[in-house]
Amino acid sequence: MLTFKINKNNTAYEVAKCDKKATGTVTIPDTYSGKAVVSIGKNAFKERINVTDVIIPDSIEKIGGDAFRDCTGLTNIVIPDSVKRIENGAFYGCAGLTNIVIPDSVKRAGGSIFQGCTSLQSAVLSKNMKIIGYCAFAGCTSLVSVTIPDGVEDIGKRCFEGCTGLASVTIPKSLTQYESAFLDCTGLTSVTFQKGLKVIGKVAFEDCTGLTSVTIPEGVEVISLGAFAHCTGLTSVTIPKTVVKMGDRVFEGCDKHLTVNVLGLRKKPEDWDDNWRGNSKCKVVWDTAEG
């Protein structure tokens, strides 16, 4: 049922391929021909639509790119603590998966690893994760719960794009890059920014039409281009005086009923783009007394 490939040093094996006729539960052994099985190769289980469960041993350290791509019948998989790397597209299109736990041994999640997993409802991410790849959860329309751990520094472009079931999210203070991360999350109604956060990412919340109120915490210094563009449900945004730089078209396409309250400032700072409101006719309320 499984084909194995020896590594270049002849010290360990990887799972190279699963038979196309495989059905039900597939168990990966921890050894083969007397040597450890340490990885699942690229495309190893790709399109094995009748496989419902894969048991991964503690010997596995890497899950290769597209390893389980389009395994639409896969409903359950447990990633052991031994895994250190999950590469691009590993579980792309696994439409039957309902939940996933990425162990703390993983520090970086590849791009599109769970993209198109339309039944995925919850994702628990590694506490030691620093980078979440581009489109990692894009199109996971059933996703209602995800916790972004403190310490994550970079969320790739379009990471959660189209996660229409996601209602709330907390942005950790460690984040510095998250361009278009929550694009088109139309069900998002609550965003919490941790104290200590410095940057609101470029087009980070564009088309989040369910957002009605946003409070930017004291300490944020930059609100990037189009951060809240086309958030047509927004009626109230509060911006602290610590925001020294505001990008172009931050509120492009927002409703005329939006009121932007700017605390501690009586006029536009020099490094705020002249077109920071975009075409929005929002009302801007400056402080009557600075400081």
C-alpha positions in Angstrom: 0.0 0.0 0.0 2.9 2.4 0.8 6.1 2.9 -1.2 9.3 4.1 0.5 12.3 6.0 -0.6 15.7 6.0 1.1 17.4 9.4 1.8 20.7 10.5 0.3 22.7 9.4 3.3 21.0 5.9 3.3 20.1 6.5 7.0 16.3 6.9 6.9 13.2 6.5 4.7 10.4 8.7 3.5 6.9 7.7 2.4 7.1 8.3 -1.3 3.7 7.1 -2.4 0.4 5.6 -1.3 -1.4 3.2 -3.6 -4.3 4.8 -5.5 -6.6 2.0 -4.4 -6.0 2.7 -0.7 -9.2 3.0 1.4 -10.1 3.7 5.0 -7.3 4.0 7.5 -3.7 4.0 6.4 -1.0 3.4 9.1 2.5 4.7 8.4 5.1 2.5 10.1 7.9 4.1 12.2 10.5 1.9 10.6 11.1 0.3 7.2 13.8 -2.2 6.4 15.4 -1.5 9.8 15.6 2.2 9.3 13.4 5.0 10.7 10.6 6.6 8.5 11.2 10.3 9.0 9.1 12.1 6.4 6.1 12.0 4.2 7.1 13.0 0.7 5.7 15.5 -1.8 2.4 14.3 -3.3 2.6 11.0 -1.4 -1.1 10.8 -0.7 -2.3 13.3 -3.3 -5.9 12.7 -4.4 -6.3 9.5 -2.5 -10.0 10.3 -2.1 -11.0 7.1 -0.3 -8.5 7.4 2.5 -10.3 8.5 5.6 -7.7 8.4 8.3 -3.9 8.4 8.3 -2.0 7.4 11.5 1.4 9.2 11.6 4.1 7.8 13.9 6.3 9.8 16.2 9.3 9.2 13.9 8.0 11.6 11.3 9.7 15.0 11.2 8.5 16.5 8.0 5.2 16.5 6.0 6.1 17.4 2.4 4.5 19.8 0.0 1.0 18.7 -1.3 1.4 15.5 0.7 -2.3 15.1 1.3 -3.6 17.5 -1.4 -7.2 16.9 -2.4 -7.7 13.9 -0.1 -11.4 14.8 0.1 -12.3 11.8 2.1 -9.8 12.4 4.9 -11.7 13.2 8.0 -9.2 12.7 10.7 -5.4 13.2 11.1 -3.2 13.7 14.2 0.1 15.4 13.6 2.6 14.1 16.2 5.0 16.3 18.3 7.9 15.0 16.3 6.9 17.0 13.2 9.0 20.1 12.7 8.1 21.2 9.2 4.8 21.2 7.3 5.4 22.4 3.7 3.3 24.2 1.2 -0.1 22.8 0.3 0.3 19.8 2.6 -3.5 19.5 3.3 -4.8 21.7 0.5 -8.4 20.8 -0.5 -8.9 18.2 2.3 -12.6 19.1 2.3 -13.5 16.5 5.0 -11.2 17.7 7.8 -13.1 19.3 10.6 -10.4 20.2 13.1 -6.6 20.3 13.2 -3.9 20.8 15.9 -0.5 21.9 14.8 2.0 20.7 17.5 4.3 23.1 19.3 7.3 21.5 17.5 6.3 23.4 14.3 7.7 26.9 14.0 6.6 27.7 10.5 3.5 26.7 8.6 3.8 26.6 4.8 1.6 28.4 2.3 -1.8 27.0 1.4 -1.4 24.2 3.9 -5.2 24.1 4.7 -6.5 26.2 1.8 -9.9 25.0 0.6 -10.5 22.8 3.6 -14.2 23.8 3.6 -15.3 21.7 6.5 -12.5 22.8 8.9 -14.1 24.4 11.9 -11.3 24.9 14.4 -7.5 25.2 14.2 -5.1 25.1 17.1 -1.7 26.5 16.1 1.7 25.8 17.6 2.6 28.1 20.5 6.1 28.4 19.0 5.0 29.4 15.5 6.7 32.5 14.0 5.4 32.4 10.5 2.0 31.3 9.0 2.3 31.0 5.2 0.4 32.7 2.5 -3.2 31.5 1.9 -2.7 29.0 4.8 -6.4 28.9 5.6 -7.9 30.7 2.6 -11.3 29.5 1.7 -11.9 27.6 4.9 -15.5 28.8 5.0 -16.5 26.8 8.1 -13.7 28.0 10.2 -15.1 29.6 13.4 -12.2 29.3 15.8 -8.5 30.0 15.4 -6.1 31.3 18.0 -3.0 33.1 16.7 -0.4 32.6 19.3 1.7 35.3 20.9 5.0 35.3 19.1 3.7 35.0 15.6 5.6 37.7 13.6 4.4 37.2 10.0 1.0 36.1 8.6 1.3 35.6 4.9 -0.8 37.3 2.3 -4.5 36.2 2.1 -3.9 33.8 4.9 -7.5 33.7 6.1 -9.1 35.1 2.9 -12.7 34.2 2.5 -13.0 32.6 6.0 -16.6 33.8 6.1 -17.5 31.8 9.3 -14.8 33.5 11.4 -16.5 35.8 13.8 -13.7 37.1 16.0 -9.9 37.3 16.0 -7.2 38.6 18.3 -4.1 40.2 16.7 -1.0 39.5 18.9 1.4 42.3 19.6 4.2 40.4 18.0 2.8 40.7 14.5 4.6 43.0 12.1 3.5 41.6 8.7 -0.1 40.6 7.9 -0.9 42.1 4.5 -4.4 41.1 3.3 -4.5 38.4 6.0 -8.3 38.7 6.7 -9.4 39.8 3.3 -13.1 39.1 2.7 -13.8 37.7 6.1 -17.4 38.9 5.8 -18.5 37.2 9.1 -15.9 38.9 11.2 -17.6 41.1 13.8 -14.9 41.6 16.4 -11.1 42.3 16.2 -9.1 42.6 19.3 -5.6 44.2 19.0 -3.2 43.3 21.8 -1.6 46.2 23.7 1.9 46.6 22.3 1.0 46.1 18.6 2.8 48.6 16.4 1.3 48.1 12.9 -2.1 47.5 11.3 -1.3 45.6 8.1 -1.9 46.6 4.5 -5.4 45.8 3.3 -5.5 43.5 6.4 -9.3 43.7 6.9 -10.5 44.8 3.4 -14.0 43.7 2.6 -14.7 42.6 6.2 -18.3 43.9 5.8 -19.4 42.5 9.2 -17.2 44.8 11.3 -19.1 47.6 12.9 -16.7 49.0 15.5 -12.9 49.0 15.8 -10.8 50.5 18.5 -7.1 50.9 17.7 -5.1 50.6 21.0 -2.6 53.1 22.3 0.9 52.3 21.0 -0.1 51.5 17.4 2.1 53.7 15.2 1.2 52.7 11.6 -2.1 52.0 9.9 -1.2 50.8 6.4 -2.8 51.3 3.0 -6.4 50.2 2.7 -6.4 48.5 6.1 -10.2 48.8 6.5 -11.2 49.5 2.9 -14.7 48.5 1.9 -15.7 47.6 5.4 -19.2 48.9 4.7 -20.6 47.9 8.1 -18.2 50.1 10.0 -19.9 52.9 12.0 -17.2 53.7 14.6 -13.4 53.7 14.6 -11.2 55.1 17.4 -7.6 56.0 16.6 -5.0 56.9 19.3 -2.6 59.8 19.1 0.3 57.3 18.8 -0.6 56.7 15.1 2.1 58.8 13.4 1.7 57.3 9.9 -1.5 56.6 8.0 -1.5 55.0 4.6 -3.5 55.8 1.5 -7.2 54.9 1.3 -7.4 53.3 4.7 -11.2 53.7 4.7 -11.9 53.5 1.0 -15.4 52.5 0.2 -16.6 52.7 3.8 -20.1 54.0 4.6 -20.9 57.6 5.1 -22.3 56.8 8.5 -18.7 55.9 9.7 -17.3 58.2 12.4 -13.6 58.2 13.0 -12.6 59.5 16.4 -9.0 60.6 16.7 -7.8 60.9 20.3 -5.2 63.5 21.4 -4.8 65.2 18.0 -6.4 68.4 16.7 -5.3 68.0 13.1 -3.8 65.6 10.6 -0.2 64.6 11.3 2.4 65.3 8.6 2.9 61.6 7.9 -0.7 60.8 7.4 -1.5 60.4 3.7 -3.6 63.2 2.3 -6.0 60.6 0.9 -6.1 58.5 4.1 -9.9 58.4 4.0 -10.1 57.4 0.3 -13.5 58.1 -1.2 -15.2 57.6 2.1 -17.4 60.5 3.3 -16.8 59.4 6.9 -17.0 62.0 9.6 -13.7 62.7 11.4 -13.8 64.0 15.0 -10.6 65.5 16.2 -9.8 66.2 19.8 -10.6 69.6 21.0 -7.4 69.8 23.1 -4.2 68.0 22.2 -2.6 65.7 24.8 
